[in-house]
Amino acid sequence: MELCPEVFELAGDIASIKNGADLSRDEEVIAAAEACPVDAIHYEK
């Protein structure tokens, strides 16, 4: 499953923010972090 592919790239268990990603997608980023099965996405409010 891809979580918020417009913002993140996943390589193994490491998520990276895509170059030029729209970071104003707060709700989608939070949902992706909470749903990530390998806990690779973290965020701070």
Summary of the structure (lengths in Angstrom):
residues: 45
radius of gyration: 9.5
end to end distance: 24.7
largest distance: 25.3
contacts: 89
relative contact order: 0.28
helix: 22%
strand: 18%
